[in-house]
Amino acid sequence: MSAFQPSVPAALATPFSEDRLAALARVTEGLDTHGLWWLSGYAAGLATRSGGSVQTVTAPVADAQPASRLTIVYGSQTGNAKRLAEQLARQSEAAGLAVRLLRADAYPTRELKDERTLYLVVSTQGDGDPPDDARALVEFIAGKRAPALKQLRYAVLGLGDSSYPQFCAIGQKLDARLAELGATRLLPRADADLDLETVAEPWLAQALAKAKDALKPAAPLATVTPLRPLPAAPLHGRDAPFAAELLANQRITTRSSAKDVRHIELSLEGSGLHYEPGDALGLWPVNPPALVEAILRTGGLDGDAVVEHGGQRLPLRQWLGEKRELTKLARPFVASHAAQARSDELNGLLAPDRQADLSRLLNEAQVLDLLRQHPADWSAEELVAALRPLTPRLYSIASSQKHVGDEVHLTVAHVEYDAGDGLRWGSASNHFARSDEGARLPVFIEHNDRFRLPADASRDVIMIGPGTGVAPFRAFVQERAATRPMTAGASGRNWLFFGNPHFRTDFLYQVEWQQALKDETLHRLDLAFSRDQDSMRVPRNSPHIPVRTPQKIYVQDRLRERGRELFDWIENGAHLYVCGDATRMAKDVHDALLSIIGEHGGRSADDANDYLNTLQQQGRYARDVY
């Protein structure tokens, strides 16, 4: 949840005036689950002092002095770092340690100079960037204002994807910088790939053991008063997915479009799963059967051969179809295949000065391409051991549960292309695309507390979502339309920026947006169809001969065109959201926003950056990028 919403018996009226309710909404706006629980305990303590009678539970002291406290800070883009940090916090509390767990953007940097024991769990996204919630903390630690930290003991767990050249770069930078500031490393940094448990679990065990040695168990126990019962653990999750029935699989780009984008509808009936706009749906995919067969043929392998690995005995075909990553290359497999194939060419790509070439290979090739272009004699057992475990894919949810009930909707771009020697596919998107209505798909909800509508319904929102990045904003508009009649003062306006190559073929949810404009649940819509414009250019060497050249217009160009109005909305309290590709679009949009703030707010480049960071810390600038 993004705002505190206490459960009140139906017979009791709220004790607050509308002004106090609005103030409460402002206080809770942007808080994650941990912040809300802290606030609930604080309020309950006040209630206890006023003479009320409440039921209590015991927990380790949360406000212990730094010398006897373990602080765990996480920076997470997709939820993995948060999940691991929460696991470590639970284990540490069970061991009797005083623990505080903080999202990176909630960590008070002024307290770093007094911190004694600090664990950082942080991911790296895109081209070596920090997750959005850790951006300010990373900048502070890396900057001139960072204090000397000779009193600090620390450890870092980095998370990343080795298919990117800057694998775990943020964890590495933080680890090195803390040591440079004089801190003492409690245990070596670990870098976890997408199959993160293989590295993370041993690191967590070592981190807990080191913390127990360094800190005395917390005592005495303090009284913590929850304002509502602790929620029961969900029946279904990442490790126990729900078999959701596929209700609809509809292409929403035209047949003439180069993009095959699907609108997916799944039933969650009977699952007990609940979600909010901004959350993601995870799918455990099954690799395309045709791709599995092509790999078996290329390697001369028997798909029925039984392979034992990691305590499991499965046919090779099942390993490749359900358990191993085939559509995304990673550096470790390239290194293993280079050795197996005795390939000087591949070994050359692994050299430090060939990062750009390796990055191009990882981005453009799949396992099958490597096997065909650089033949090697793999045994079934060796291949299973060398390939990365298959991991779930996350999709931004494109629906509000208040609008669709026990359903969840997605907007999925089907990855399919001709590689010259046959088709290639994306793992999860092809799983969706080839599934018929009635099929059962293994899914789970991944909550994202950082990407929430404002608790104050009078706040305006600006949504920037090109391509399938528009998905969460369909959920936002549905949510605001469903709650507006029931919410006093729900006057907040909704402004959407959307882009894609062509208006006629790629305008996702066009009819819905037009109806929303008519119903005034969407108040502004700005469009950027990048391949639909031409401009006239006059070459310098031939001033009398105009040449027609394509002038591509993207959402960031529309932002600059509307810069004055956009800045006015932000200055008047609007919340800003971006969803889509992290490697290029998100950076271009971020740069456009900095430019707008500088130009229309009269700020320097540094001040514009501080302005955006402040918005982010306030929960008013959120990104869901991938």
Buried (B, 14 or more C-beta within 10 A) or exposed (E): BBBBEEEEEEEEEEEEEEEEBBEBBBEBBBBBBBBBBBBBBEBBBEBBEEEEEEEEEEBBBBEBEBEBBBBBBBBBBBBBBBBBBBBBBEBBBEBBBBBBBBBBBBBEBEEBBEBBBBBBBBBBBBBBBBBBBBBBBBBBBBEEEBBEBEBBBBBBBBBBBBBBBBBBBBBBBBBEBBBEBEBEBBBEBBBBBBBBEEBBEEBBEBBBEBBBEBBEEBEEEBBBBBBEEEEEEBEBBBEEBBEBBBBEBEBBBEEEBEBBBBBBBBBBEEBEBEBBBBBBBBBBBBBBEBBBBBBBEBBEBEBEBEBEBEEEEBBBBBBBBBBBBBBBBBBBBBBBBBEBBEBEEBBEBBEEEBEEBBBEBBEEBBBBBBBBBBBBEBBBBBBBBBBBBBBBBBBBBBBBBBBBEBBBBBBBBBBBEEEEEEEBBBBBBBBBBBBEEEBEBBBBBBBBBBBBBBBBBBBBBBBBBBBBBBBBBBBBBBBBBBBBEEBEEBEBBBBBBBBBBBEEBBBBBBEEBEEBBEEEBBBBBBBBBBBBEEEEEEEEEEEEEEEEEEEEBBBBBBBBEBBEEBBEBBEEBBBBBBBBBBBEBBBBBBEBBBBBBBBBBEBEEEEBBBBBBEBBBBBBBBBBBB
